[in-house]
Amino acid sequence: MTIEIPQSFWLYFTFFALLLVDGLWCMLATHNLVRILIGLEILMKSVTFFLIVAGYLSGRMALAQALVITVIVIEVVVVVVVAGVILGFFRKHDSLDVENTRSMKG
């Protein structure tokens, strides 16, 4: 029994992989906390895109939509909490550099 993979799958998979690599690179290549948050957002968008494509290709769009809505809600909560932590860090240290986190205690 063979599985038929549509030709457009490779285009979607390439786009997903590029978004994933771009998000990881954005998170790892900088010392700015806001840029790390943006990289996390790009990474989460690639996961959302992958869920949509997987649901479309498997024929389970209802499940994919439910998972995407759940991921979006979790993503919003994470972004708000991390943005609050970044804002508090900036108010205390007057910098968004990750290297300054070594001076934190607690």
C-alpha positions in Angstrom: 0.0 0.0 0.0 1.6 3.3 -1.1 0.7 6.7 0.1 0.0 9.3 -2.6 1.8 12.6 -1.8 0.5 15.6 -3.7 3.1 17.6 -5.7 2.2 20.7 -3.7 3.3 19.0 -0.5 7.0 19.7 -1.2 6.3 23.4 -1.8 4.4 23.6 1.5 7.1 21.5 3.3 9.9 23.8 1.9 8.0 26.9 3.1 7.5 25.3 6.5 11.2 24.4 6.8 12.3 27.9 5.8 10.0 29.5 8.3 11.2 27.1 11.0 14.9 27.7 10.2 14.3 31.5 10.1 12.6 31.5 13.5 15.3 29.4 15.1 18.0 31.6 13.5 16.3 34.8 14.7 16.2 33.4 18.2 19.8 32.1 18.3 21.7 34.8 16.4 20.8 37.8 18.5 21.2 39.1 22.0 18.1 41.4 21.9 15.1 40.1 23.9 12.5 41.6 21.5 14.2 39.9 18.5 14.1 36.6 20.4 10.4 37.1 20.9 9.9 37.8 17.2 11.8 34.7 16.4 9.5 32.7 18.7 6.5 34.2 16.9 7.9 33.1 13.5 8.6 29.7 14.9 5.0 29.4 16.2 3.6 30.6 12.8 5.5 27.8 11.1 4.0 25.3 13.4 0.5 26.7 12.7 1.2 26.6 9.0 2.3 23.0 9.3 -0.8 22.0 11.2 -3.0 23.5 8.5 -1.2 21.8 5.7 -1.2 18.4 7.5 -5.0 18.7 8.1 -5.5 19.6 4.5 -3.4 16.7 3.1 -4.9 14.2 5.5 -8.5 15.4 5.0 -9.1 16.2 8.6 -9.5 20.0 8.4 -11.9 20.1 11.4 -9.2 18.6 13.7 -6.5 20.8 12.2 -8.6 24.0 12.7 -9.3 23.0 16.3 -5.6 22.5 16.9 -4.7 25.7 15.2 -7.1 27.7 17.3 -5.6 26.1 20.4 -2.1 26.9 19.3 -3.0 30.5 18.6 -4.5 30.9 22.0 -1.5 29.4 23.7 0.8 31.6 21.5 -1.0 34.8 22.5 -0.7 33.9 26.2 3.0 33.1 25.9 3.7 36.4 23.9 1.9 38.5 26.5 3.7 36.9 29.4 7.1 37.1 27.7 6.5 40.7 26.7 5.7 41.6 30.3 8.9 39.9 31.5 10.9 41.8 28.8 9.2 45.1 29.8 10.0 44.5 33.5 13.6 43.6 32.6 14.0 46.7 30.5 12.7 48.9 33.3 15.1 47.4 35.8 18.2 47.2 33.6 17.6 49.8 30.9 18.8 47.3 28.3 17.3 44.5 26.3 20.6 42.6 26.0 20.6 39.0 27.0 24.1 39.3 28.5 22.6 41.5 31.2 20.5 38.6 32.5 23.5 37.1 34.2 23.3 39.9 36.8 19.8 38.8 37.9 19.3 37.1 41.2 16.5 35.0 42.5 
